[in-house]
Amino acid sequence: MAMTSISGKTSLDWEGIALALSPVGLIEEPVLVKKRSRDFFWYSPILDRKLKGCFGDLVAQPATVAELRHCLSVAAAHRIPLTVRGGGTGNYGQSVPLEGGLILETTRLNRVIEIGPDFVRVEAGCNILALNDALKARGRELPVFPSTQDIATIGGFISGGSAGIGTVSHGMLRDAGNILEIRVLSVEPEPREEVFRGDAINLIHHAWGINGVITELTLRTVPTEDWIGCIVTFDSYPDCHGAAINLATSETIRRKLCSTLDARIGTYFDRLKGIVPPDRAMLVTLIPRGQMDDFRALVAAHGGSLDLAMDEAERIARKLPHVFEFSYNHTTLQALKSDRKVTYLQILFPAPVNVAKVVELRAVLGEDVFMHHEFARMGGKVVSFDLPLVKYTTDERLYEIMSIYEAHGCPASDPHSCIIEEGGMKKADYRHLAWKKRLDPLGLLNSPKSREWARVRDMTPEAIEALHQP
């Protein structure tokens, strides 16, 4: 049994805690505990410096909700800092324990409980690929899922994600109807269940696991399609972007993905060499087989070349990745495999999306910025998120690039901070913190990830909610 703190940040009796957690499965080997203390924060050189020395002390792997309740009860009794972890695919250190303590790994809570005609009930630790496979057998699929579906868990995606494959057609996760119900447990000697539905789902969704432990989700499903993974190339990035705008806003062509990538990004894609010509901007998309003729016409109208069009059987036969593994932050991962000096940013191009804004920014951004846009629907309007690859030199240069985008009307979300109010939110969501006070009154759940928690933790939930400004 672990007698001393692996993290060096706690002075608890870890042998006694391990005994108290029985019969829950545990990971105690320091090397393995340290591996479970990491996510993909190393995409950021800033977070890599800050978080690479942060570790938990013990990993619990509850296999049932009853075992999870037991873990939370023990944590409350011993005042143990808690970090909830799924597949560990977050980019901002969401599942990194800043105070040491107990890591709750949810991957054994993986049951698909019920598949209905247009919904699915599932435990939070279910792998998303396994979930989509179960749905496909019933002719359904998730409307939105991450490019990391092979590893990610559905609870982790709902806790830390906001968009993904499908957002271009089905909106953000937070948009009405995508998440139907979230069930969570409190961290108390006698953990309580709370159920969130309707607009209330956003009191828990995208809160980074700071204000309750998700146990079960009910999600909308949509009919599955015979998707054809396509990569189209263009002479210029503005031409590529114009085609993507027409695809993303089309009322006739359905699409599951709409991504554009600067030609220079293609040099990182070893798996596409000999398939996609070099030095050409890329449009990456998923199109239903029955609409490929319409899509080919759109491509031709914009002067593009359809260089790859494959269904799932062909993809497997050719041993190629899904095309969505060249989108979202999988793009960053592909680049980092060969160049560890690359990092990324997160920029919103608000509606109405247009090629002129791309041309305007390309004229003022340096040669160290490679544009990469993901088209999405937000509040019913088509927007795009630029996740540019950046040749990292200094922290100051990263923030200078962000300021250039902002000066041109494109808000930046800081992916180089592990503090929730410094990232995409930009300000505290006091509704999240009010529910943290209700469901985590001892402040054990990932508390250092919120800058504002230390200021409001002694307030009542009602007083915290009163601070909220839409």
Buried (B, 14 or more C-beta within 10 A) or exposed (E): EBEEBBBEBBEBBBEEBBEBBEEBBBBBEBEEBBEBBBBBBBBBBBBBEBBEEBBBBBBBBBBBBEBBBBBBBBBBEBEBBBBBBBBBBBBBBBBBBBBBBBBBBBBBBBBBEEBEEEBBBBBBBBBBBBBBEBBEEEEBBBBBBBBBBBBBBBBBBBBBBBBBBBBBBBBBBBBEEBBBBBBBBBBBEEBBBBEBEEEBBBBBBBBBBBBBBBBBBBBBBBEBBEBBBBBBBBBBBBBBBBBBBEBBBBEEBBBBBBBBBBBBBBBBBEBBEEEBBEEBBBBBBBBBEEBBEBBBEBBEEBEBBBBBBBEEEEBEEEEBBBBBBBBBBBBBBBBBEEEEEBBBBBBBBEBEBBBEBBEBBBEEBEEBBBBBBBBBBBEEEBBBBBBBBBBBEEEEBBBEBBEBBEEBEBBBBBBBBBBBBBBBBEEBBBBBBBBBBBBBBBBBBBBBBBEBBEEBBEBEBEEBBEBBEE
